[in-house]
Amino acid sequence: MLRLEEYENIIEKCSHCSYCQSTCPSFLAEQSEAFVAKNRLLLIRETVMHDRMPYSSRAQEILDYCLLCTNCTQTCSSKLPIDDIIIAARSKARQKGGGIKQFVMSKMLTQRGLAGVLGKAGSIAQKIGVATKEIPQLAGRSFDKMYSGTYSPAGEVKKRVAYFVGCGTNFIFPDTGEAVVKVLNHNGMEVIIPPGQVCCGIPSLGEGDLESARAMVETNIKLFAGLKVDAIVTDCTSCGMMFKEKAARCFADDDPLQEQIVAVTSKMWEVTDYLQNEGLTIQPGKLDIKWSYHVPCHRGWSPTVKDAPRKLLGQIPEAELRELEHPELCCGGAGTYFMSHREQAEKIREQRLEEINNTKANAVLTQCPVCRFYIGFKVKDREVTHPITILARAYGL
């Protein structure tokens, strides 16, 4: 469970090797040792854990500037769950009162079926400085208003797949959701979209709001646990990480929900990863496109998810991959990070945009809807979309 006290011995295992420094977007943007994970861990131990130093505004700033990208966790030579420790520290530091920011987050995410609530929460967020003017525009019609229930392929049903729809797809990019359903159906897979889904919980978890995160996890787990399906897919790598790595840690080890969490997470896949693993039933047609691939930070929960789009779209005749110099470089979006840390997020994004411009590709693909929005807000001369959309296009769907 994400209790800070349980991480004291783990923090001591940090070898101060500084490998994390090379992958930390905060450090790369600011060039300050304060933002390196090893120093954040020391700060947590001395301020939040033991009160040997005051938890000053500077201390909070250093912790809040972490994007929770998990790059330090993925590169840590000692295998420390650094992002979990930071989440636990944020939770403990804010236990005295979540304030209006947590209220806004809760309204935005637990009532996602109400687009009006989301819009009002976004307006409130801007007024109190939680968000920037770069808030994504809501789609005219959310995905859950267009798709719900069971969608069967024209021919034989080869697999039954449940689809968890993240907030980014539901509210901002419903075209991704349409592509998921159509491509899966086209490959003989029946798609079940259970009504009543809520946010996966990762934005609230990142704020240290464990109570809201638990409520969302419980809702979704109970919704999917009883389904008789071969797999559960999501198009968002962050949603996938929340299910696979964080859901169980939101509850005590002996919580009755743990059994259902295992039942769900054992079937969880990112959709391009699932299709690549299963193999395409129908080969895609020609598509004249030059594309680059921005690998999402939240990829560590699957050993194959970061390469799945390369292999899957590599089967499209005439489609050409133009690799970025550093495909796994963070874009600065990081969930709601770009809303509350605008200046630093823009510094991080500038590094990403420079590489994108150098590829001369006419499309940028990524599985993260926040990355898609945040990159796409500045990239106007080429398409920014999900890999599954390109596959749907190659199928003529």
DOLO-929270 format. One line per field, with one value per residue (C-alpha): residue number from 0; residue in one letter; x, y, z. Coordinates in pm, 1 decimal, always signed. Last residue first. Example, Ala and Ser with C-alpha at 12.3 -4.5 7.8 and 13.67 -1.06 7.14 Angstrom:
! residues 2
nr	[1,0]
rest	[S,A]
x	[+1367.0,+1230.0]
y	[-106.0,-450.0]
z	[+714.0,+780.0]
//
This chain:
! residues 397
nr	[396,395,394,393,392,391,390,389,388,387,386,385,384,383,382,381,380,379,378,377,376,375,374,373,372,371,370,369,368,367,366,365,364,363,362,361,360,359,358,357,356,355,354,353,352,351,350,349,348,347,346,345,344,343,342,341,340,339,338,337,336,335,334,333,332,331,330,329,328,327,326,325,324,323,322,321,320,319,318,317,316,315,314,313,312,311,310,309,308,307,306,305,304,303,302,301,300,299,298,297,296,295,294,293,292,291,290,289,288,287,286,285,284,283,282,281,280,279,278,277,276,275,274,273,272,271,270,269,268,267,266,265,264,263,262,261,260,259,258,257,256,255,254,253,252,251,250,249,248,247,246,245,244,243,242,241,240,239,238,237,236,235,234,233,232,231,230,229,228,227,226,225,224,223,222,221,220,219,218,217,216,215,214,213,212,211,210,209,208,207,206,205,204,203,202,201,200,199,198,197,196,195,194,193,192,191,190,189,188,187,186,185,184,183,182,181,180,179,178,177,176,175,174,173,172,171,170,169,168,167,166,165,164,163,162,161,160,159,158,157,156,155,154,153,152,151,150,149,148,147,146,145,144,143,142,141,140,139,138,137,136,135,134,133,132,131,130,129,128,127,126,125,124,123,122,121,120,119,118,117,116,115,114,113,112,111,110,109,108,107,106,105,104,103,102,101,100,99,98,97,96,95,94,93,92,91,90,89,88,87,86,85,84,83,82,81,80,79,78,77,76,75,74,73,72,71,70,69,68,67,66,65,64,63,62,61,60,59,58,57,56,55,54,53,52,51,50,49,48,47,46,45,44,43,42,41,40,39,38,37,36,35,34,33,32,31,30,29,28,27,26,25,24,23,22,21,20,19,18,17,16,15,14,13,12,11,10,9,8,7,6,5,4,3,2,1,0]
rest	[L,G,Y,A,R,A,L,I,T,I,P,H,T,V,E,R,D,K,V,K,F,G,I,Y,F,R,C,V,P,C,Q,T,L,V,A,N,A,K,T,N,N,I,E,E,L,R,Q,E,R,I,K,E,A,Q,E,R,H,S,M,F,Y,T,G,A,G,G,C,C,L,E,P,H,E,L,E,R,L,E,A,E,P,I,Q,G,L,L,K,R,P,A,D,K,V,T,P,S,W,G,R,H,C,P,V,H,Y,S,W,K,I,D,L,K,G,P,Q,I,T,L,G,E,N,Q,L,Y,D,T,V,E,W,M,K,S,T,V,A,V,I,Q,E,Q,L,P,D,D,D,A,F,C,R,A,A,K,E,K,F,M,M,G,C,S,T,C,D,T,V,I,A,D,V,K,L,G,A,F,L,K,I,N,T,E,V,M,A,R,A,S,E,L,D,G,E,G,L,S,P,I,G,C,C,V,Q,G,P,P,I,I,V,E,M,G,N,H,N,L,V,K,V,V,A,E,G,T,D,P,F,I,F,N,T,G,C,G,V,F,Y,A,V,R,K,K,V,E,G,A,P,S,Y,T,G,S,Y,M,K,D,F,S,R,G,A,L,Q,P,I,E,K,T,A,V,G,I,K,Q,A,I,S,G,A,K,G,L,V,G,A,L,G,R,Q,T,L,M,K,S,M,V,F,Q,K,I,G,G,G,K,Q,R,A,K,S,R,A,A,I,I,I,D,D,I,P,L,K,S,S,C,T,Q,T,C,N,T,C,L,L,C,Y,D,L,I,E,Q,A,R,S,S,Y,P,M,R,D,H,M,V,T,E,R,I,L,L,L,R,N,K,A,V,F,A,E,S,Q,E,A,L,F,S,P,C,T,S,Q,C,Y,S,C,H,S,C,K,E,I,I,N,E,Y,E,E,L,R,L,M]
x	[-1194.1,-980.2,-757.2,-458.2,-671.1,-752.0,-379.5,-312.0,-576.4,-430.7,-98.6,-263.5,-248.1,-41.9,-75.7,+177.4,+235.2,+59.7,+288.2,+245.5,-84.6,-14.0,+267.5,+48.1,-260.1,-93.1,+121.4,-197.3,-363.8,-75.3,-37.6,+190.1,+224.4,+371.8,+278.4,+425.9,+785.4,+1059.4,+1251.4,+1420.3,+1091.3,+1014.1,+1359.0,+1315.2,+963.2,+1081.9,+1340.3,+1082.2,+837.4,+1065.7,+1096.8,+719.9,+653.9,+886.1,+698.8,+350.2,+378.5,+12.0,-153.8,+143.5,+146.6,-215.2,-120.1,+250.6,+255.8,+631.4,+716.6,+936.6,+1218.7,+1158.6,+1218.1,+1558.3,+1687.8,+1335.0,+1285.6,+1144.9,+915.3,+799.1,+458.1,+483.0,+321.4,+176.1,+335.1,+578.8,+268.2,+245.2,+617.0,+680.8,+350.3,+438.5,+789.6,+701.7,+436.1,+669.5,+813.0,+481.9,+438.6,+737.8,+556.1,+432.9,+684.4,+509.9,+724.3,+695.4,+699.2,+776.3,+573.4,+617.6,+293.8,+194.8,-47.9,-76.9,-330.6,-339.4,-306.2,-611.2,-591.2,-328.5,-114.7,-214.6,+91.6,+87.0,-284.7,-238.1,+53.2,-145.0,-435.2,-243.1,-309.6,-482.7,-581.2,-382.1,-484.4,-852.5,-834.1,-555.3,-771.3,-1059.8,-847.3,-721.6,-1075.1,-1103.4,-830.7,-556.6,-267.7,-409.1,-537.0,-399.1,-101.6,-325.2,-433.6,-83.9,+108.5,-119.1,-433.3,-265.2,+0.9,-264.1,-440.2,-105.7,-42.5,-374.3,-550.9,-693.2,-749.8,-902.7,-839.7,-999.6,-1334.4,-1589.1,-1659.1,-1684.0,-1377.3,-1451.8,-1709.9,-1588.4,-1238.9,-1364.2,-1559.9,-1293.3,-1018.2,-1217.7,-1290.5,-928.5,-801.2,-1037.4,-912.4,-549.8,-535.0,-155.8,-179.6,-38.8,-303.5,-573.2,-434.1,-391.8,-748.7,-855.1,-1126.6,-1479.7,-1657.3,-2034.7,-2116.4,-1915.8,-1757.8,-1742.1,-1556.8,-1583.0,-1261.7,-1242.9,-960.9,-1195.1,-1378.7,-1053.3,-974.5,-1324.6,-1345.5,-997.5,-1044.6,-1365.7,-1188.1,-905.6,-1155.6,-1307.1,-1005.4,-1096.3,-1366.3,-1365.0,-1020.7,-850.6,-1072.9,-965.7,-1184.8,-1141.4,-1233.0,-1332.5,-1217.8,-1381.2,-1169.5,-1217.9,-1577.6,-1653.2,-1771.2,-1902.6,-1732.6,-1940.5,-1979.8,-2114.6,-2228.9,-2147.6,-2026.3,-2149.5,-2229.3,-1936.0,-1703.5,-1789.7,-1968.4,-1845.8,-1499.6,-1374.1,-1100.9,-775.0,-665.6,-376.5,-504.0,-323.4,-461.1,-448.7,-432.6,-748.1,-945.4,-817.1,-925.7,-1272.1,-1320.0,-1188.6,-1425.5,-1715.1,-1622.3,-1584.8,-1916.8,-2083.8,-1934.2,-2111.7,-1997.8,-1667.6,-1818.1,-1526.0,-1266.3,-1341.5,-1526.5,-1246.1,-975.0,-1160.3,-1203.9,-836.0,-740.1,-990.9,-817.1,-681.2,-651.0,-424.2,-338.7,-144.1,+212.6,+118.8,-27.5,+258.0,+505.2,+315.8,+314.7,+687.6,+757.9,+548.0,+742.0,+1072.5,+989.8,+1359.2,+1510.9,+1867.7,+2005.9,+1719.8,+1649.2,+1276.7,+1214.1,+1392.6,+1182.3,+860.8,+706.9,+587.6,+630.2,+831.6,+805.5,+565.5,+837.5,+1085.2,+811.6,+701.8,+1056.4,+1079.1,+751.1,+900.2,+849.6,+1078.3,+1374.2,+1400.8,+1030.0,+1092.2,+898.5,+786.8,+1098.9,+1416.0,+1311.4,+1129.2,+1428.5,+1663.8,+1433.7,+1415.7,+1794.7,+1827.0,+1552.1,+1734.5,+1538.0,+1768.8,+2066.2,+1953.2,+1996.2,+1644.2,+1509.1,+1726.1,+1674.7,+1297.5,+1293.5,+1481.3,+1640.7,+2012.8,+1978.6,+1834.3,+2176.5,+2291.3,+2466.8,+2342.0,+2321.0,+1956.1,+1897.1,+1819.6,+1500.0,+1380.5,+1424.2,+1200.0,+939.5,+675.7,+637.8,+527.5,+210.8,+117.6,+0.0]
y	[+225.2,+202.3,-59.2,+173.4,+441.8,+211.0,+141.8,+515.0,+567.5,+282.9,+469.9,+760.7,+1114.0,+1422.1,+1535.4,+1775.3,+2147.4,+2266.8,+2123.2,+2351.4,+2228.3,+1889.8,+1819.0,+1889.0,+1720.3,+1401.6,+1383.3,+1412.2,+1145.3,+898.7,+628.1,+837.0,+911.9,+1217.3,+1258.6,+1429.3,+1333.6,+1589.6,+1424.6,+1747.2,+1911.1,+1630.9,+1659.1,+2031.8,+1976.6,+1740.6,+1983.6,+2263.4,+2045.8,+2029.6,+2407.3,+2438.8,+2208.3,+2419.9,+2741.1,+2589.4,+2409.3,+2390.1,+2302.6,+2124.4,+1883.3,+1770.0,+1440.0,+1463.1,+1719.4,+1786.0,+1600.6,+1335.3,+1188.9,+824.3,+858.1,+1030.4,+1103.1,+1065.2,+777.3,+827.4,+533.7,+495.8,+366.6,+235.3,-100.7,-116.4,-403.2,-165.3,-15.2,-310.9,-349.3,+18.6,+52.4,-243.5,-125.1,+71.1,-180.5,-481.3,-498.9,-383.3,-179.5,+39.2,+237.2,+540.0,+780.2,+762.3,+685.3,+967.0,+788.2,+953.2,+902.1,+927.8,+827.9,+676.7,+409.2,+73.1,-176.4,-349.7,-727.2,-900.4,-1133.2,-915.3,-1091.3,-1163.3,-995.8,-706.3,-656.4,-660.2,-417.4,-183.3,-198.2,-149.7,-470.4,-578.6,-943.8,-1012.6,-666.8,-759.0,-1085.2,-945.0,-647.3,-883.8,-1071.7,-746.1,-618.4,-819.3,-601.4,-815.1,-637.6,-296.9,-88.3,+177.8,-46.7,-290.5,-20.6,+119.3,-122.2,-291.0,-77.8,+260.4,+162.2,+77.6,+407.8,+582.6,+381.2,+493.2,+288.4,+42.8,-328.1,-602.0,-951.9,-1289.9,-1183.6,-1319.4,-999.5,-1026.0,-819.0,-532.9,-322.6,-416.3,-304.0,+23.2,+135.2,+20.7,+199.9,+523.2,+513.5,+427.1,+721.8,+961.0,+847.6,+839.6,+1210.2,+1237.7,+1463.2,+1187.5,+952.0,+1195.4,+1205.6,+824.4,+738.5,+527.7,+784.5,+644.0,+361.3,+338.2,+162.3,-150.9,-139.2,-493.7,-545.9,-865.0,-940.4,-1064.5,-840.3,-579.2,-570.8,-481.0,-215.4,-64.4,-51.5,+96.1,+345.6,+474.9,+515.6,+712.8,+938.2,+1010.1,+1236.7,+1496.8,+1367.3,+988.1,+942.6,+1161.1,+1027.8,+668.0,+404.7,+53.0,-188.3,-549.0,-803.0,-1120.9,-1315.1,-1503.0,-1398.8,-1519.5,-1265.2,-909.1,-829.2,-767.2,-448.9,-483.0,-203.2,+164.9,+386.6,+729.5,+903.7,+724.1,+877.6,+1233.7,+1459.4,+1802.0,+1707.4,+1901.3,+2154.2,+2078.0,+2332.5,+2547.1,+2854.9,+2724.5,+2524.4,+2529.1,+2907.4,+2957.3,+3099.1,+2836.8,+2550.5,+2695.9,+2701.6,+2346.6,+2232.0,+2395.0,+2217.9,+1882.6,+1924.6,+2008.5,+1700.3,+1481.2,+1124.0,+1217.6,+1241.4,+1088.0,+1268.9,+1637.7,+1662.8,+1488.7,+1699.4,+2019.8,+1912.7,+1811.7,+2161.1,+2320.8,+2203.0,+1857.7,+1920.4,+1801.2,+1490.6,+1696.5,+1612.4,+1247.9,+1213.1,+1397.6,+1168.4,+857.1,+980.9,+1056.5,+707.8,+548.8,+744.4,+626.7,+256.3,+168.2,-86.8,-35.7,+49.9,+294.9,+341.2,+254.9,+426.8,+739.8,+738.8,+703.1,+1016.3,+1124.7,+1483.1,+1585.3,+1962.2,+1907.7,+1748.7,+2032.0,+2292.8,+2136.7,+2161.3,+2521.9,+2607.2,+2463.9,+2124.7,+2209.7,+1976.5,+1691.2,+1627.4,+1251.3,+1137.1,+1461.1,+1668.6,+1459.5,+1145.1,+1331.5,+1559.4,+1263.2,+1099.8,+1419.7,+1429.5,+1080.3,+1162.2,+1458.8,+1783.1,+1953.0,+1883.4,+2168.8,+2166.6,+2314.6,+2136.1,+1823.7,+1802.8,+1819.0,+1580.1,+1313.0,+1058.2,+1135.3,+1218.9,+878.6,+722.3,+941.4,+653.2,+774.3,+411.2,+440.8,+144.2,+371.5,+482.3,+121.7,+102.8,+405.9,+299.9,+147.1,+470.6,+651.4,+446.3,+355.6,+0.0]
z	[-4203.5,-4516.2,-4353.3,-4381.3,-4214.4,-3924.4,-3883.2,-3877.8,-3611.2,-3401.9,-3391.4,-3202.4,-3344.5,-3422.4,-3783.4,-3928.8,-3978.7,-3662.3,-3394.3,-3093.0,-2948.0,-3107.4,-2865.4,-2563.6,-2707.9,-2824.4,-2512.1,-2305.0,-2520.2,-2469.2,-2734.0,-2957.2,-3327.5,-3499.1,-3865.7,-4172.8,-4091.1,-4154.9,-3866.4,-3748.0,-3652.3,-3408.8,-3250.6,-3184.7,-3055.7,-2781.7,-2647.4,-2655.5,-2460.8,-2157.3,-2144.6,-2193.4,-1898.9,-1683.1,-1756.1,-1732.3,-1404.1,-1294.1,-1625.0,-1782.7,-1488.7,-1539.9,-1702.6,-1780.4,-2059.9,-2054.1,-2377.4,-2211.9,-2424.7,-2518.1,-2893.0,-2848.0,-3199.7,-3332.6,-3571.5,-3919.0,-3979.6,-4339.6,-4449.8,-4807.9,-4720.7,-4369.0,-4173.7,-4002.4,-3846.2,-3609.8,-3543.0,-3470.4,-3284.3,-3057.2,-2965.6,-2651.0,-2545.4,-2539.7,-2187.4,-2036.2,-1717.3,-1807.4,-2078.3,-1888.7,-2047.5,-2384.6,-2692.7,-2948.5,-3283.6,-3615.1,-3929.5,-4302.9,-4474.9,-4807.3,-4696.5,-4868.2,-4738.3,-4401.9,-4360.6,-4221.3,-3921.4,-3755.2,-3497.6,-3138.9,-2984.2,-3231.2,-3174.1,-2797.6,-2806.1,-3029.6,-2779.0,-2454.7,-2264.6,-1940.8,-1890.3,-1570.8,-1453.1,-1432.1,-1238.5,-1019.5,-926.4,-849.2,-598.3,-446.4,-382.3,-58.9,+98.8,+253.1,+80.0,+174.4,-115.3,-351.3,-426.7,-615.4,-858.9,-917.7,-1139.9,-1394.6,-1370.8,-1337.5,-1590.6,-1848.0,-1789.6,-1845.9,-2164.1,-2313.1,-2585.3,-2335.5,-2373.7,-2158.8,-2287.4,-2351.6,-2211.3,-1966.0,-1774.8,-1397.1,-1311.9,-1553.2,-1367.7,-1020.2,-1120.4,-1265.9,-960.8,-714.6,-905.0,-910.5,-537.1,-458.1,-661.5,-482.5,-142.1,-251.4,-333.6,-353.4,-656.8,-877.2,-743.7,-849.8,-1204.0,-1205.5,-1112.4,-1412.2,-1480.6,-1469.9,-1654.2,-1612.8,-1937.7,-2028.7,-2375.5,-2514.0,-2842.0,-3048.7,-3230.8,-3588.4,-3709.4,-3856.3,-3523.8,-3346.5,-3606.6,-3588.8,-3208.4,-3163.8,-3447.3,-3291.4,-2958.7,-3116.0,-3294.8,-2952.2,-2886.3,-2622.6,-2388.9,-2402.8,-2550.9,-2292.1,-2013.0,-2071.7,-2234.9,-2099.6,-2379.7,-2321.4,-2580.5,-2704.0,-2954.0,-3281.7,-3351.2,-3703.9,-3957.4,-3950.1,-3621.2,-3307.4,-3107.3,-2752.2,-2519.7,-2540.1,-2823.4,-2931.4,-2603.1,-2439.5,-2700.1,-2604.3,-2851.7,-2958.0,-2836.5,-2536.9,-2602.9,-2428.7,-2165.5,-2286.5,-2102.3,-1797.9,-1510.3,-1133.5,-1119.4,-916.9,-1210.5,-1452.7,-1230.0,-1183.9,-1560.3,-1592.7,-1319.9,-1503.2,-1826.7,-1655.2,-1478.5,-1807.2,-1973.3,-1719.6,-1777.4,-1621.2,-1276.9,-1087.2,-1295.2,-1323.9,-994.4,-808.0,-969.3,-883.0,-521.6,-503.1,-618.7,-381.2,-69.2,+7.3,+377.0,+655.7,+457.1,+205.7,+309.2,+362.2,+13.1,-150.4,+24.8,-85.8,-446.5,-423.0,-288.6,-564.0,-827.4,-681.8,-686.0,-626.2,-863.7,-729.9,-1074.8,-1127.6,-1500.2,-1500.7,-1166.8,-1288.4,-1606.3,-1401.4,-1565.0,-1221.9,-1347.4,-1039.5,-996.9,-706.6,-494.8,-551.4,-504.7,-176.7,-44.0,-163.1,+10.3,+327.1,+484.8,+775.8,+832.2,+1081.5,+1033.6,+1000.7,+691.4,+530.4,+582.1,+621.4,+437.4,+160.4,+102.4,+83.1,-172.4,-377.6,-374.9,-523.9,-774.9,-930.6,-899.3,-648.4,-874.5,-1098.8,-1476.6,-1508.4,-1815.8,-1802.1,-1426.6,-1450.4,-1748.1,-1548.5,-1783.3,-1744.3,-1376.1,-1291.9,-1346.0,-1055.4,-875.3,-537.9,-418.2,-308.1,-75.6,+221.1,+45.4,+54.4,+430.6,+478.5,+219.0,+446.6,+641.5,+325.3,+292.3,-68.5,+0.0]
//
